[in-house]
Amino acid sequence: MFQDTPTRSVDVGGTAFVYRELGPRTGVPVILLNHLGAQLDNFDPRIVDGLAATRWVIAFDNRGIGASGGKTPSTIAEMARDAIAFVRALGFEEVDLFGFSLGGFVAQEIVLTEPTLVRKLILAGTGPAGGEGIDKVTPLTIVDMIKGALTLRDPKYYLFFTRTANGRRAAKAFLQRLTERQADRDKSISLSAFGAQLKAIKAYGLQAPQDLSVIRIPALVANGDHDRMVPSGNTHDLARRIPGAQLVIYPDAGHGGVFQNHADFVSKALAFLDA
């Protein structure tokens, strides 16, 4: 279980990167790339445990995040380089990637710069460089952080889920799941790291579109139909631009659509990885 998985560390060019691995230690590992402001304890344990039922799964904190050392880069390209260095430090020559939100930006950059490293690609709650609304993530996030503070709720309650009855129930259940791990919890993200991530996201939203037609590996693209953080149209755009990409859109769901529908998503993700 993810909640009991020990936190390990690996030296990446003189910097300690922390990670947790679980599942059978065979086959191609699935590397998880996380969202804005997230560290190891922000991965949904239902998704991690679901994937790890049959797959080797590795979640990690990139440079400067949580208990990993170093200074958080302020560009997606640098984050991708660090993630590649982490994968290499573990000795892998081929991996599958599952990138959520900011992690999806990083995952695309990895595939575009090191195409032979990645076998299959899962992108959730994310969009392409220059995608609609990505440069507006900062003000949206800050408004919902203030709303969260005023209502004594985690901002993800507002940022990741719809305000319908279904969305509110899913938000509460998701946030409860994130508290299941009691021992050896990760360090909270620092304000400087959070600021660097916001800067990277804004720049990514303003940069020129990339040629995603060169991505020749299988891709699964998923989101809710009402994503406010990375508008859902970006997910449709990814599916159109990545040749042969599979598209999954969950109704009455927001940015955290894969968390709200974790059982269905895990089933589809495993089928995709095993195909």
C-alpha positions as CSV (number, residue, x, y, z in Angstrom):
1,M,0.0,0.0,0.0
2,F,1.2,3.5,-0.9
3,Q,0.5,4.7,2.7
4,D,3.0,2.2,4.1
5,T,5.7,2.5,1.3
6,P,9.0,3.7,2.7
7,T,10.5,6.9,1.4
8,R,13.9,6.3,-0.3
9,S,16.5,8.7,-1.7
10,V,18.8,8.6,-4.7
11,D,21.7,10.9,-5.6
12,V,21.1,12.8,-8.8
13,G,24.2,14.7,-9.8
14,G,25.0,15.5,-6.1
15,T,21.4,16.3,-5.1
16,A,19.2,13.9,-3.1
17,F,15.8,13.1,-4.8
18,V,13.3,11.3,-2.6
19,Y,10.9,8.7,-4.0
20,R,8.6,5.8,-3.2
21,E,8.3,2.7,-5.2
22,L,5.8,-0.2,-5.0
23,G,4.3,-3.0,-7.1
24,P,6.1,-5.8,-8.8
25,R,9.7,-4.9,-9.6
26,T,9.5,-6.3,-13.1
27,G,8.7,-4.8,-16.6
28,V,8.7,-1.2,-17.5
29,P,8.2,1.1,-14.5
30,V,5.5,3.8,-14.4
31,I,7.0,7.2,-13.3
32,L,4.5,9.6,-11.7
33,L,4.9,13.3,-12.3
34,N,2.8,15.4,-10.0
35,H,0.8,18.7,-10.0
36,L,1.5,22.3,-8.9
37,G,2.3,22.5,-5.2
38,A,2.3,18.7,-4.7
39,Q,4.8,16.4,-3.0
40,L,4.7,12.6,-2.4
41,D,1.7,12.7,-0.1
42,N,-0.4,14.4,-2.8
43,F,-0.5,11.4,-5.1
44,D,-4.0,9.8,-4.9
45,P,-3.4,6.5,-3.1
46,R,-6.2,4.8,-4.9
47,I,-4.6,5.5,-8.2
48,V,-1.1,4.6,-7.1
49,D,-2.2,1.4,-5.4
50,G,-4.5,0.6,-8.3
51,L,-1.6,0.9,-10.8
52,A,0.8,-0.9,-8.5
53,A,-1.5,-4.0,-8.3
54,T,0.2,-5.1,-11.5
55,R,2.8,-2.4,-12.4
56,W,6.1,-1.2,-11.0
57,V,5.2,2.4,-9.8
58,I,7.6,5.1,-8.8
59,A,6.5,8.5,-7.4
60,F,9.1,11.1,-6.7
61,D,9.7,14.7,-5.7
62,N,11.5,16.6,-8.4
63,R,14.3,19.1,-7.5
64,G,13.5,21.4,-4.6
65,I,10.1,19.8,-4.0
66,G,9.1,18.2,-0.6
67,A,12.1,16.5,0.9
68,S,14.2,16.5,-2.4
69,G,17.2,18.8,-2.3
70,G,18.2,21.6,-4.6
71,K,16.4,24.7,-5.9
72,T,13.1,24.3,-7.9
73,P,13.6,25.3,-11.5
74,S,11.3,28.0,-13.0
75,T,11.0,26.4,-16.5
76,I,9.3,23.2,-17.7
77,A,12.4,22.3,-19.7
78,E,14.6,22.3,-16.6
79,M,12.0,20.3,-14.7
80,A,12.0,17.7,-17.5
81,R,15.9,17.6,-17.5
82,D,15.8,16.9,-13.8
83,A,13.2,14.2,-14.1
84,I,15.2,12.5,-16.9
85,A,18.3,12.7,-14.6
86,F,16.3,11.0,-11.8
87,V,15.2,8.2,-14.1
88,R,18.7,7.7,-15.3
89,A,20.0,7.7,-11.7
90,L,17.7,4.8,-10.9
91,G,19.3,3.0,-13.9
92,F,16.3,2.8,-16.2
93,E,16.6,2.9,-20.0
94,E,12.8,2.8,-20.7
95,V,9.9,4.0,-18.6
96,D,6.2,4.8,-18.9
97,L,5.1,8.3,-17.8
98,F,2.0,9.4,-16.1
99,G,1.9,13.2,-15.8
100,F,-0.9,15.0,-14.1
101,S,-1.4,18.8,-14.6
102,L,2.0,20.4,-14.3
103,G,3.4,16.9,-14.4
104,G,1.7,16.5,-17.8
105,F,3.6,19.5,-19.1
106,V,6.9,18.0,-17.9
107,A,6.0,14.6,-19.4
108,Q,5.4,16.1,-22.8
109,E,8.8,17.9,-22.6
110,I,10.5,14.6,-21.6
111,V,9.0,12.8,-24.6
112,L,9.9,15.6,-27.0
113,T,13.5,15.8,-25.8
114,E,14.2,12.1,-24.9
115,P,11.8,10.1,-27.1
116,T,13.6,6.8,-26.8
117,L,13.3,6.9,-23.0
118,V,9.5,6.7,-22.9
119,R,7.4,3.6,-24.0
120,K,3.9,4.9,-23.2
121,L,2.5,8.2,-22.1
122,I,-0.5,9.0,-19.9
123,L,-1.5,12.7,-19.6
124,A,-4.3,13.8,-17.2
125,G,-5.7,17.2,-16.4
126,T,-3.1,18.9,-18.6
127,G,-2.6,20.6,-21.9
128,P,0.0,21.6,-24.6
129,A,2.5,24.5,-24.5
130,G,0.7,27.7,-25.3
131,G,-2.7,26.0,-24.5
132,E,-5.8,28.0,-23.7
133,G,-5.9,29.4,-20.2
134,I,-2.7,27.8,-19.0
135,D,-1.1,31.2,-18.4
136,K,-4.0,32.1,-16.1
137,V,-3.3,29.3,-13.6
138,T,-1.7,31.7,-11.1
139,P,-4.6,34.1,-10.5
140,L,-7.1,31.3,-10.5
141,T,-5.0,29.3,-7.9
142,I,-4.5,32.3,-5.7
143,V,-8.2,33.2,-5.7
144,D,-9.1,29.6,-4.7
145,M,-6.3,29.5,-2.1
146,I,-7.9,32.6,-0.5
147,K,-11.4,31.0,-0.7
148,G,-10.0,27.9,0.9
149,A,-8.4,29.9,3.7
150,L,-11.7,31.7,4.3
151,T,-13.8,28.5,4.4
152,L,-11.2,26.4,6.2
153,R,-10.9,24.0,3.2
154,D,-8.0,22.7,1.1
155,P,-7.9,24.8,-2.1
156,K,-8.0,21.6,-4.1
157,Y,-11.6,21.3,-2.9
158,Y,-12.4,24.2,-5.3
159,L,-9.6,23.8,-7.9
160,F,-9.9,20.1,-8.7
161,F,-13.7,19.4,-8.5
162,T,-17.0,20.7,-9.7
163,R,-19.4,22.4,-7.4
164,T,-22.2,19.9,-8.1
165,A,-23.2,17.3,-5.4
166,N,-21.0,14.7,-7.2
167,G,-18.1,17.0,-7.3
168,R,-18.3,18.0,-3.6
169,R,-18.6,14.4,-2.5
170,A,-15.6,13.5,-4.7
171,A,-13.6,16.4,-3.3
172,K,-14.2,15.3,0.3
173,A,-13.3,11.7,-0.4
174,F,-10.2,12.6,-2.3
175,L,-8.9,15.0,0.4
176,Q,-9.6,12.3,3.0
177,R,-7.6,9.8,1.1
178,L,-4.6,12.1,1.1
179,T,-4.5,11.9,5.0
180,E,-4.4,8.1,5.1
181,R,-0.6,8.0,5.4
182,Q,0.3,8.6,9.1
183,A,4.0,8.0,9.4
184,D,7.0,9.3,7.4
185,R,5.0,12.0,5.6
186,D,6.7,14.3,3.2
187,K,7.8,17.9,3.8
188,S,5.3,20.6,2.6
189,I,6.4,22.4,-0.5
190,S,8.2,25.7,0.2
191,L,6.8,29.1,-0.9
192,S,9.9,29.6,-3.2
193,A,9.3,26.2,-4.9
194,F,5.6,27.0,-5.3
195,G,6.5,30.4,-6.9
196,A,9.0,28.8,-9.2
197,Q,6.4,26.3,-10.4
198,L,3.9,29.1,-11.0
199,K,6.5,31.0,-13.0
200,A,7.2,27.9,-15.1
201,I,3.5,27.3,-15.7
202,K,2.9,30.9,-16.9
203,A,5.8,30.8,-19.3
204,Y,4.6,27.4,-20.6
205,G,1.2,28.9,-21.2
206,L,2.7,31.8,-23.2
207,Q,5.3,29.9,-25.2
208,A,4.8,28.8,-28.8
209,P,3.0,25.6,-29.5
210,Q,5.2,22.5,-29.9
211,D,4.9,20.0,-32.7
212,L,3.2,17.1,-31.0
213,S,2.8,15.1,-34.2
214,V,6.4,13.9,-33.7
215,I,5.2,11.9,-30.6
216,R,5.1,8.3,-32.0
217,I,4.4,6.4,-28.8
218,P,1.0,5.3,-27.5
219,A,-0.7,8.1,-25.5
220,L,-3.8,8.1,-23.2
221,V,-5.2,11.6,-22.5
222,A,-7.8,12.1,-19.8
223,N,-9.7,14.9,-18.0
224,G,-13.0,16.0,-16.6
225,D,-15.4,17.9,-18.8
226,H,-15.3,21.0,-16.6
227,D,-11.6,21.6,-15.8
228,R,-11.2,25.2,-14.6
229,M,-7.4,25.0,-14.0
230,V,-6.3,23.7,-17.4
231,P,-9.5,24.1,-19.5
232,S,-10.8,20.8,-20.9
233,G,-10.4,22.0,-24.5
234,N,-6.7,21.5,-24.0
235,T,-7.2,17.8,-23.4
236,H,-9.2,17.5,-26.7
237,D,-6.4,19.5,-28.4
238,L,-3.8,17.0,-27.1
239,A,-5.8,14.1,-28.3
240,R,-6.1,15.7,-31.8
241,R,-2.4,16.6,-32.1
242,I,-0.8,13.4,-30.7
243,P,-1.1,10.7,-33.4
244,G,-3.4,7.9,-32.3
245,A,-4.0,9.2,-28.8
246,Q,-6.8,7.7,-26.8
247,L,-9.2,10.3,-25.2
248,V,-11.1,9.8,-21.9
249,I,-13.4,12.7,-20.7
250,Y,-15.4,12.2,-17.5
251,P,-18.8,14.0,-17.2
252,D,-19.5,16.3,-14.2
253,A,-15.9,16.3,-13.3
254,G,-13.1,19.0,-13.1
255,H,-9.4,19.1,-13.1
256,G,-9.3,16.1,-10.7
257,G,-11.5,14.0,-13.0
258,V,-9.2,11.0,-12.7
259,F,-9.3,11.2,-8.9
260,Q,-13.1,11.5,-8.9
261,N,-13.3,8.4,-11.2
262,H,-10.3,6.6,-9.9
263,A,-11.6,3.1,-10.3
264,D,-12.6,3.5,-14.0
265,F,-9.4,5.5,-14.7
266,V,-7.1,2.8,-13.2
267,S,-8.9,0.2,-15.2
268,K,-8.4,2.1,-18.4
269,A,-4.8,3.0,-17.6
270,L,-3.8,-0.6,-16.9
271,A,-5.5,-1.8,-20.1
272,F,-3.6,0.9,-22.0
273,L,-0.2,0.1,-20.3
274,D,-0.7,-3.7,-20.9
275,A,-1.8,-3.4,-24.5
